[in-house]
Amino acid sequence: MKLLKLKVFIVFVEFLAWNDYSELQCQAACLLKNMSAGTSENTKIIVDCGAVPVFVKLLQSSQLCEAAWALGNIAGDSHECRDVVLNNGALQPLLALLKERTYIYFLRIGTWALSNFLEGKPEVPPEQLESAIPILSSVILRQDELVQKEACWALFLSFSVWRYNPSTVLIHAVRALKCIVKGAEKLDEDDKNSTYDPKAAPKILIAKQMVMANKEPPNLKLDSGSTLGARPAQGPC
């Protein structure tokens, strides 16, 4: 079965490069995007077929939404897959798109994908984290709940760069703080087990990260009782 999947996925990865056949390219991108959201086995096969560098190139095409979504799926599977995505140069093109594009549908996909790019251990190199902060500090001001939520998560993940360059974080965090200050007001420093609105979770986390710098975030609880600290796995839209 694995060999069969490999052969099928190789064909669809080849279709991704058929720039003169946009409809076929789009269908191949959509199929691989959906399959990369499935099992880790499927994701690994897609990576082994060489799909990642092709999806990175497609970030500069009309298939940019499908490409960003697929790369987000792949990066979110494991830190090994995340590193493949980053090592193929996906971060800077995605940041450029988040800076240039204004339509909400792409911003939802792009910020979600970016948060997957930045998540996991070992941490992303600080120079890559640092480049994401000014873009996120602008995107977070968009008046869309999903965009703001994913931008908050990505900023929270980016703030480990504080240890290396606190001035960069402070400059751009001031702008982002205007958006998240309401979440910060809900945070009780003395109560590590308080219950908060789940929608406020990423805002509270990022506010805490900004205030406490190098300290660990609190062990907050969501209304459901689950520990706050990692967002649930889900798609961008």
Buried (B, 14 or more C-beta within 10 A) or exposed (E): EEEEBEEBBBEBBEBBEEEEEEEEBBBBBBBBBBBBBEEEEBBBBBBBBBBBBBBBBBBEBEBBBBBBBBBBBBBBBBBEBBBBBBEBBBBBBBBEBBEEBEEBEBBBBBBBBBBBBBBBEEBBEBEBBBBBBBBBBBBBBBEBEBBBBBBBBBBBBBBBBBEEBBEBBEEBBEBBBEBBEEBBEBBEEEEEEBEBEBEBBBBBBBBBBBEBEEEEBBEBBBEEEEEBEEBEEEEBE
